[in-house]
Amino acid sequence: MAICDQCGNDYDKAFQVTRDGRTMTFDSFECAIEACAPRCAHCNTRVIGHGVEAGGAIYCCAHCSEKAGAAGLRDRA
């Protein structure tokens, strides 16, 4: 069994994610998302999809980027 790096659960169906040369072990997608997904610079929600970027900041959508002052961004169609 393997220990989840996020919650500490010892689980027989754990999986690993490698990002930026670091390998982490998780027992669920929820834990992987909590550990790996960035937060929107405006509303602080986890950015699970593509999101949008401006000036080095990541936003969950074009609406949040506009509210934060970034102009001209669109959600992907």
C-alpha positions as CSV (number, residue, x, y, z in Angstrom):
1,M,0.0,0.0,0.0
2,A,1.0,3.6,-0.4
3,I,0.6,6.7,1.7
4,C,-1.1,9.7,0.1
5,D,1.1,12.8,0.2
6,Q,-1.9,15.1,0.7
7,C,-4.1,13.4,3.4
8,G,-1.8,10.6,4.7
9,N,-4.3,7.8,3.9
10,D,-2.7,4.4,3.4
11,Y,-4.5,3.1,0.3
12,D,-3.9,0.0,-2.0
13,K,-5.1,1.8,-5.1
14,A,-2.9,4.9,-4.8
15,F,-1.4,6.5,-7.9
16,Q,1.5,8.8,-8.6
17,V,1.8,12.1,-10.4
18,T,5.1,13.5,-11.6
19,R,5.3,17.3,-12.1
20,D,8.3,19.5,-12.5
21,G,10.6,16.5,-11.7
22,R,8.8,15.8,-8.4
23,T,6.7,12.6,-7.9
24,M,3.8,12.6,-5.5
25,T,1.5,9.8,-4.4
26,F,-2.3,10.3,-4.0
27,D,-5.2,8.2,-2.9
28,S,-7.8,10.2,-4.9
29,F,-8.2,12.8,-7.7
30,E,-9.5,15.2,-5.0
31,C,-6.1,15.0,-3.2
32,A,-4.2,15.4,-6.4
33,I,-6.2,18.4,-7.4
34,E,-5.8,20.0,-4.0
35,A,-2.0,19.5,-4.1
36,C,-1.4,20.3,-7.8
37,A,-4.1,22.6,-9.2
38,P,-3.4,26.4,-9.1
39,R,-5.9,28.8,-7.5
40,C,-7.6,31.6,-9.5
41,A,-5.9,34.9,-8.7
42,H,-9.4,36.6,-8.4
43,C,-11.9,34.2,-6.8
44,N,-9.4,31.7,-5.3
45,T,-11.2,28.6,-6.7
46,R,-9.1,25.7,-8.0
47,V,-8.4,25.9,-11.7
48,I,-9.1,22.4,-12.9
49,G,-9.5,23.2,-16.6
50,H,-7.4,25.3,-18.9
51,G,-8.2,28.6,-17.3
52,V,-6.6,31.8,-18.7
53,E,-3.4,33.6,-17.9
54,A,-2.3,37.2,-17.9
55,G,0.7,38.9,-16.4
56,G,1.9,35.7,-14.8
57,A,-1.5,35.2,-13.0
58,I,-3.8,32.3,-13.6
59,Y,-7.6,32.8,-13.6
60,C,-10.4,30.2,-13.8
61,C,-12.2,32.2,-16.5
62,A,-12.2,35.4,-18.6
63,H,-14.7,37.0,-16.2
64,C,-12.3,36.7,-13.3
65,S,-9.4,38.0,-15.3
66,E,-11.5,41.0,-16.3
67,K,-12.5,41.6,-12.7
68,A,-8.8,41.6,-11.8
69,G,-8.0,44.2,-14.5
70,A,-6.7,42.0,-17.3
71,A,-8.2,43.0,-20.6
72,G,-8.8,41.1,-23.8
73,L,-8.8,37.5,-22.5
74,R,-11.4,35.0,-23.7
75,D,-12.4,31.6,-22.5
76,R,-11.6,28.9,-24.9
77,A,-14.3,27.8,-27.3
